[in-house]
Amino acid sequence: MGKKIIVIGSGFAGLAAATCLADRGYEVTILEKNDMPGGRARQFKTQGFTFDMGPSWYWMPEVFEEYFGLFGKQTSDYYDLKRLDPSYSIYFGKDDIMKVPAKVEDLYALFESYEPGSSKHLKKFLAEAKYKYEVGMNEFVFKPGHSIFEFADLRVLRSLFRLQLFQPMSSHVRKLFKNKKLIQLLEFPVLFLGATPQNTPALYSLMNYADLSLGTWYPMGGMFKIIEGMVALAKEKGVKILTNQEVKQIVAPNGHATSVVTIDNEYEADVVVGAADYHHVDQDLIEQPKRNYTEAYWDKRTMAPSSLLFYLGVDKKVAGLKHHNLFFDEDFEQHANEIYENPQWPSKPLFYVCCPSKTDASVAPEGMENLFLLIPLAPDLKDDEATREKYFQLIMERLERLTGQDIASHIIYKKSYAHTDFKNDYHAYKGNAYGLANTLFQTAFLKPKLKNKKIKNLYYTGQLTTPGPGVPPSLISGQVVATEIDKQHHTQIL
Ligand SMILES: Cc1cc2nc3c(=O)[nH]c(=O)nc-3n(C[C@H](O)[C@H](O)[C@H](O)COP(=O)(O)OP(=O)(O)OC[C@H]3O[C@@H](n4cnc5c(N)ncnc54)[C@H](O)[C@@H]3O)c2cc1C
């Protein structure tokens, strides 16, 4: 028996899985359908602008440090990190802007200014969030999620009450805070996890600890610097990365994967790791009787949102914007309802603007600005050029009004991106942007499993399986699957 491992897909999960396995002595090849690695975190350059295509918030810096640390490296070997202060701004209206400070004392003062007496509640809230974060990171996220029994040790059981798994995030926040703006500040991070605060367990206030205590960071040069670092490390460990190699089939006679067929080649494999979207690997690349789940199962999952994105090059400096800007000047609950409860194009969407050129001169020509606009949307909506343009006009009008300046006539580059692109570029189920939502019934061992039940040497990793959506969880998912493979196949293969 050989020791060849094929990894399908080169996002954070695929790169992490491949590198960990190569480090343990396997011969690893990544097959990537696109012309560059990085998946949703790819980058493109045009007219002197450098656009990160997906993630822009660098949270949980220790997850990245620990990843590079596994190989005796540190993030600073690959990129320079800067902590942002303010971490971000929230526009509630014209001249009604909350700047969320990096320093905790300034944060307490901010809370007091919105709701007298609330800083002591914030202390309590963040202490609880810290506890959940630490238990989550130490006891949960590195578990493969094969079964409930992984979580049945006494320490974890004892902590279940304090983890507030069965209490919704919305009531947890509302017990301590009354001010609507503070509530929105504390509830927005769970939207990243793909569900409303009403449907997200209060466990996930751990995201507030990540946000408000651990801080918002930025790798100079852009988020793609993380991918460049991971690719350099993967290659150093001997991983082969082949781009423009879209996988069409996993060949698995007799419950054993033997090769992977791409558009123009066939690659032998002793183990296969599906690091592309789980639904695509499961439903499109293997034959019906060997799939882990049915199409009906997938249809019942709650997907995290999709997004309408605009990448804009602007030929002047845009006053007022910070690096990260959330526009919460319309009704938060109505937009959440139109994403999760009654999926439709939103009537009055909230949106997000990233302006990395405020921190990093390298991402835009001198005197110009690099803007990334994002509207979170329900997955599976019909998406066409006319609808995209309608929403562009709508949010541009608000952006101009709320920041008090003309921006539209200064746009010298514009590209949109939505459901159809997520499907074409990543085979994203229902055009999702962030994978599978972290609802209570899609948490831990209730997520789609890492291992195929009928093909013994086929594994899955990435944002649709454990531990969940987002860059840090995807990075962890790759490490978890590598450990599982090594546990199961080490003696057989090496
Ligand atoms: C717009 C946007 C904004 C986001 N913002 C943030 C943020 O600010 N912070 C954060 O932490 N997270 C953010 N996320 C989420 C984060 O980017 C993802 O959770 C993470 O990148 C997913 O990594 P992955 O490895 O699971 O999947 P992917 O990055 O999708 O990688 C899968 C790879 O598989 C490849 N592939 C698919 N099919 C095949 C095939 N048949 N053959 C070969 N290759 C194939 C794809 O091309 C892709 O490269 C954002 C995501 C999006 C889309």
PDBQT file of the ligand as one rigid body, heavy atoms in Angstrom, charges set to zero:
ROOT
HETATM    1  C1  LIG A 501     -17.655  37.253   1.066  1.00  0.00    +0.000 C 
HETATM    2  C2  LIG A 501     -17.138  36.475   2.235  1.00  0.00    +0.000 A 
HETATM    3  C3  LIG A 501     -16.727  37.141   3.363  1.00  0.00    +0.000 A 
HETATM    4  C4  LIG A 501     -16.243  36.421   4.457  1.00  0.00    +0.000 A 
HETATM    5  N1  LIG A 501     -15.781  37.111   5.547  1.00  0.00    +0.000 NA
HETATM    6  C5  LIG A 501     -15.159  36.437   6.529  1.00  0.00    +0.000 A 
HETATM    7  C6  LIG A 501     -14.433  37.158   7.520  1.00  0.00    +0.000 A 
HETATM    8  O1  LIG A 501     -14.371  38.390   7.467  1.00  0.00    +0.000 OA
HETATM    9  N2  LIG A 501     -13.789  36.454   8.499  1.00  0.00    +0.000 N 
HETATM   10  C7  LIG A 501     -13.843  35.079   8.540  1.00  0.00    +0.000 A 
HETATM   11  O2  LIG A 501     -13.256  34.476   9.454  1.00  0.00    +0.000 OA
HETATM   12  N3  LIG A 501     -14.503  34.374   7.591  1.00  0.00    +0.000 NA
HETATM   13  C8  LIG A 501     -15.131  35.022   6.571  1.00  0.00    +0.000 A 
HETATM   14  N4  LIG A 501     -15.721  34.339   5.555  1.00  0.00    +0.000 N 
HETATM   15  C9  LIG A 501     -15.790  32.870   5.635  1.00  0.00    +0.000 C 
HETATM   16  C10 LIG A 501     -14.481  32.235   5.211  1.00  0.00    +0.000 C 
HETATM   17  O3  LIG A 501     -13.957  32.871   4.091  1.00  0.00    +0.000 OA
HETATM   18  C11 LIG A 501     -14.728  30.760   4.904  1.00  0.00    +0.000 C 
HETATM   19  O4  LIG A 501     -15.334  30.145   6.052  1.00  0.00    +0.000 OA
HETATM   20  C12 LIG A 501     -13.461  29.981   4.573  1.00  0.00    +0.000 C 
HETATM   21  O5  LIG A 501     -12.655  30.699   3.661  1.00  0.00    +0.000 OA
HETATM   22  C13 LIG A 501     -13.863  28.615   4.003  1.00  0.00    +0.000 C 
HETATM   23  O6  LIG A 501     -12.721  27.862   3.722  1.00  0.00    +0.000 OA
HETATM   24  P1  LIG A 501     -12.857  26.384   3.148  1.00  0.00    +0.000 P 
HETATM   25  O7  LIG A 501     -11.483  25.866   3.002  1.00  0.00    +0.000 OA
HETATM   26  O8  LIG A 501     -13.818  25.597   3.942  1.00  0.00    +0.000 OA
HETATM   27  O9  LIG A 501     -13.585  26.545   1.705  1.00  0.00    +0.000 OA
HETATM   28  P2  LIG A 501     -13.196  27.308   0.366  1.00  0.00    +0.000 P 
HETATM   29  O10 LIG A 501     -12.411  28.507   0.633  1.00  0.00    +0.000 OA
HETATM   30  O11 LIG A 501     -14.428  27.479  -0.425  1.00  0.00    +0.000 OA
HETATM   31  O12 LIG A 501     -12.258  26.249  -0.401  1.00  0.00    +0.000 OA
HETATM   32  C14 LIG A 501     -12.777  25.185  -1.155  1.00  0.00    +0.000 C 
HETATM   33  C15 LIG A 501     -11.972  25.057  -2.428  1.00  0.00    +0.000 C 
HETATM   34  O13 LIG A 501     -12.441  23.926  -3.160  1.00  0.00    +0.000 OA
HETATM   35  C16 LIG A 501     -12.367  24.226  -4.539  1.00  0.00    +0.000 C 
HETATM   36  N5  LIG A 501     -13.239  23.316  -5.301  1.00  0.00    +0.000 N 
HETATM   37  C17 LIG A 501     -14.597  23.268  -5.325  1.00  0.00    +0.000 A 
HETATM   38  N6  LIG A 501     -15.012  22.270  -6.112  1.00  0.00    +0.000 NA
HETATM   39  C18 LIG A 501     -13.902  21.657  -6.583  1.00  0.00    +0.000 A 
HETATM   40  C19 LIG A 501     -13.674  20.561  -7.468  1.00  0.00    +0.000 A 
HETATM   41  N7  LIG A 501     -14.672  19.859  -7.999  1.00  0.00    +0.000 N 
HETATM   42  N8  LIG A 501     -12.390  20.223  -7.779  1.00  0.00    +0.000 NA
HETATM   43  C20 LIG A 501     -11.339  20.913  -7.246  1.00  0.00    +0.000 A 
HETATM   44  N9  LIG A 501     -11.493  21.961  -6.416  1.00  0.00    +0.000 NA
HETATM   45  C21 LIG A 501     -12.769  22.338  -6.079  1.00  0.00    +0.000 A 
HETATM   46  C22 LIG A 501     -12.823  25.670  -4.601  1.00  0.00    +0.000 C 
HETATM   47  O14 LIG A 501     -12.422  26.287  -5.809  1.00  0.00    +0.000 OA
HETATM   48  C23 LIG A 501     -12.107  26.248  -3.376  1.00  0.00    +0.000 C 
HETATM   49  O15 LIG A 501     -10.833  26.723  -3.720  1.00  0.00    +0.000 OA
HETATM   50  C24 LIG A 501     -16.191  35.018   4.431  1.00  0.00    +0.000 A 
HETATM   51  C25 LIG A 501     -16.609  34.328   3.279  1.00  0.00    +0.000 A 
HETATM   52  C26 LIG A 501     -17.068  35.057   2.190  1.00  0.00    +0.000 A 
HETATM   53  C27 LIG A 501     -17.464  34.316   0.953  1.00  0.00    +0.000 C 
ENDROOT
TORSDOF 0
